[in-house]
Amino acid sequence: MIVDEPGGYVYYGSMTAAPYAGSVFKKIADYLGIKVGESELTVQMPELTDVSLHDAINILGQSELYYELVGEGDKVVSTVPTAGTMLPKGDAVLVRLG
């Protein structure tokens, strides 16, 4: 899967093409009758908007998620992916500061 010239500040393959690839593979699994479910290897992306940087780092650590910081400031403005998204443990999230 290729995303040609992604816009905005998100340009990593894991954050641009991977969601589309995941959707395609889910449809393939549904078509083939393969059961794909939540497991202990997944974690829900926590709500971090308006949380201090220090607290956000602690929350992500407890959720077994890695992070990459974008911007400056001591409060979280947004995250990619958004809160509530199911992610594999050990996945990386983008944390935008402001």
C-alpha positions in Angstrom: 0.0 0.0 0.0 1.4 3.4 -0.9 0.2 6.9 0.2 1.5 9.4 -2.3 2.4 12.7 -0.8 0.6 12.6 2.5 -0.5 16.0 3.8 -0.1 17.6 7.2 2.5 16.8 9.8 1.9 13.0 9.7 4.0 11.4 7.1 5.2 8.1 8.7 4.1 4.9 7.0 2.8 3.5 10.2 0.5 6.5 10.6 -0.5 7.0 7.0 -0.6 3.8 5.1 -1.0 1.3 7.9 -4.6 2.3 8.8 -5.7 1.7 5.2 -3.8 -1.6 5.0 -5.5 -2.7 8.3 -8.9 -1.9 6.8 -8.0 -4.0 3.6 -6.8 -6.9 5.7 -9.9 -6.8 7.9 -12.1 -7.0 4.8 -10.1 -9.9 3.5 -10.4 -11.7 6.9 -14.1 -11.1 6.9 -14.4 -12.4 3.3 -12.5 -15.6 4.2 -14.3 -16.1 7.4 -11.3 -15.7 9.6 -12.2 -14.5 13.1 -10.1 -11.5 14.2 -10.7 -10.3 17.7 -9.3 -8.2 20.5 -6.6 -9.9 22.5 -4.4 -9.3 25.5 -1.8 -8.0 23.0 -3.9 -4.9 22.2 -4.5 -1.8 24.2 -6.9 1.1 23.9 -5.4 4.5 23.0 -6.0 6.7 26.1 -7.4 10.2 26.0 -4.5 12.5 26.4 -5.9 15.9 25.1 -5.2 18.7 27.6 -3.0 16.3 29.7 0.4 17.5 30.8 3.4 16.1 28.9 4.7 14.4 32.1 1.3 12.7 32.8 0.9 11.7 29.1 4.3 10.0 29.1 3.4 8.1 32.3 0.0 7.1 30.9 1.5 5.9 27.6 4.1 3.9 29.6 1.4 2.2 31.6 -0.4 1.4 28.4 2.8 -0.1 26.9 2.8 2.4 24.1 5.8 4.3 22.7 5.5 7.9 21.6 6.9 10.5 19.3 6.6 14.2 20.3 5.8 17.0 17.8 5.7 20.6 18.6 6.6 22.5 21.8 4.8 23.0 25.0 3.8 21.2 28.1 0.2 20.1 27.2 -1.0 17.6 24.7 -3.1 19.2 21.9 -3.9 16.0 20.0 -2.7 12.4 19.3 -2.6 10.2 16.3 -4.3 7.8 16.5 -7.2 9.3 18.5 -8.4 8.2 21.9 -10.3 4.9 21.9 -8.4 3.3 19.0 -7.3 -0.2 19.6 -3.5 -0.6 19.1 -1.0 -3.5 19.5 1.0 -3.2 22.7 4.4 -1.6 21.8 3.0 0.5 19.0 4.1 4.1 18.6 1.7 7.1 18.8 2.3 10.7 17.7 1.7 13.2 20.5 1.3 16.8 19.4 2.2 19.4 22.0 1.1 23.0 22.3 
